[in-house]
């Protein structure tokens, strides 16, 4: 992720529930719910536990929703 004001992108990994509790999601939706809509910035999150859902079609739908940028 890139954060405003940081000099360069940094990968941040959260591994404990305590760390995850410090994150507040603004908007999140599934690729299925995103079909037909767009957003300026898309953060496509893929985890190996959802490997069965990571088809070419699913990934395409997710990343193609971005008007300007996909991360």
N, C-alpha and C positions, 0 to 999 in steps of 0.2 A: 504494500500500500504506500501511497505517497501522502504525506501530510503537509498542509500549507506551512511554509516557513522553514521546512527541513531542507538542507542543502541537496540531498539526493535520496532516491527511493530506498526504503529499508524494508526488509522482510521481517515481520513480527510473527512469532509462533506462540500461541497460547496453548498450554498443555494441561493446566489444572482448572478445576471448576472455579476456584477462587479468582483466577485470572479472567476466566470467561465471564464471571459475574460483573466485571468492570466494563463490559462492552454493552453499549446501548444501540440497538438497531434502529435505524431511521425508517427505512422501508425495505421490505424483503418480500419476494414472491417466487413462486416456482416458474420454471420455463413454460409450463402449460398455461399458467395464469397470465403470463406475459405475452402470449401470442396475440398479435394484432395491435400491440401498444409499443411505444418507444420511450426512451429516456436519453438525456444528454450523455450520462455516464453510466456504464454497467460494470459492476464488479461480479464476475462469474465465479462462484465458489464451487469447487468440485473436491469431494473427499473420497478416498478409496472405499469407504464403507458403503457408498452409493454406486459402486462400480457398475452394477447391473443397469442403472439408469443412464449411464454415460454413453449414449449412442451418438453416432454422427449427427443424426437428425436433432436430438435434444441439444447438443452443443451448438449446432447451427442456429437453432431458434433462440437460444440464450444470448449468444454473442451478436447476432444480427439485430437485436433490439436497440443497440447503441446508435444514437445520432452522431455523436462526436468521438467517443472513446470507450474502449472496453479494456478492463484490467483483469 
